[in-house]
Amino acid sequence: MVNVSKRRVIAAGAALAGLAVSGAAKSQTASKPAIWDLIVVGGGNAGMPAALFAARRGARVLMIEASGQLGGTLLISSGQMAAAGTKIQKSKGIVDTPQQHYDDIMRISKGTANPGLTKLATEHNAATFDWLTDNGLTVGPNHPELGTTHEPYSQRRYAWNPENGGRAILDILERHLKPEIERGAITTLMQTEVTALITDAKGAVTGVATLDRDKKTERHMGKNTLLTCGGFASNAQLVEQIDGVKKYNDDSYPYSQGIGIKLATSVGGFVRGGDRYMPLFGGILQAAEYPSPMMQIFRPWPGNRPPWEIFVNADGARFYPEDILSHDHAELMLLKQPQQKSWIVFDDAILKKAPQILNPKRWTAKEYAELFGTHDGFYKADSIAELAKLAGLDAAGLAKTVTAYNAAQKTGSDKLGRKHMPAPIAQAPYYAILSHAWGYVAFGGIAVDDELRVISQDGRAIPNLYAAGEVIGAGQTMGNSHCGGMCVTPALTFGRLLGERMLKFA
């Protein structure tokens, strides 16, 4: 998760990218070959390992990054990873296999993850994870775990660095990239946009056209071109067009604008996977203008903070049992609600007695109370009817829902199956908080085959063009769900595999 203050730091860093670049990311002036072995478009989760391992095979690599810093979404990611059969698991007596990992993803995604790409990831994620831990990555003391913020796995394989998140991974990649850059095996062009792919008469990709921050245009020819330039999660228009939903929160990586979509489709590629979109639950936004930064995540999960409140839709009706253990079920039910909005409804007694929500920061009852009447999306009234009017909810529907919930709380029998009902909603004043679906990644992306070659609608590979990372869509390795660690780890793994063995340089 990314809190608001970090998001502002990243946005400011992007805006000031011209003033500095990281030590491992300075533009190079090494001799330029007539034809690069590999051109990597985007220096993030997948691009950095692809460049690194290709260079170690003797390839001459050009890595082009639109921002002023390598890292991509690792700069803001929590860096959550999942791998089966790792050294850490074995040291803790955890018996796990890639097949079990694959089966879990297919179970959680209800069979909607891409079988070939998911198999490729699960079979090779452990080698990627072990490489990182062998090179200094540390994870939480109780890791790996089953998962708490997503649907749990059947084995403990979910791990990350809780202090530094994705930056802990980035530090290792930069440390290993530095000597390859210094010896001239990798050349980086920072603050440079790829504006077009160059093709020959047969449609094979032979290079890229670029535009740097000084508005200088250039052509770079290459044997292989790899698109690892991120998704489109910060492009509200593409989110609506491809994933089919409104973009409510703006906390995604600022450079996730969909340039890879434009490049791939310009040479015959196509986009798939938007139908796999699944929202996250409980986004409280800073403002009513969309997209807006997040200020809190209000998702009472029975595993750490059972719900006291109820969640209703625009009709004032509850739509799921709020104490259900399954994140996937809650997210699926939210997906079906009008505009994927919900309202958290409670009373004064619950405000004062309920445990605090901890994610991403601890809010006290006093802090909550101060927001009502001063913030868009926070409503307070002396009656349920007045509350419904202020929040824009159906008044009759909300009154019926509250009455039914209070009766269920008294008898202990709820029609939706909720068990944890510690208090009725019966003591004025009454409160409602507007909650939105939210997310950091794009589910749709460029279509690739099981060798990560960009393909056309008829399934033919576009010669010399590959793609990996979020640019191929998070839905390929998660399906219509959120599978813990299956965004960051496959991106790293696919980049490593491409550089290490899949790309041909002869």
Order of alpha helices (4+ residues) and beta strands (2+ residues): alpha-beta-alpha-beta-beta-alpha-alpha-alpha-beta-alpha-beta-beta-beta-beta-beta-alpha-beta-beta-beta-beta-alpha-beta-alpha-alpha-beta-alpha-alpha-beta-beta-beta-beta-alpha-alpha
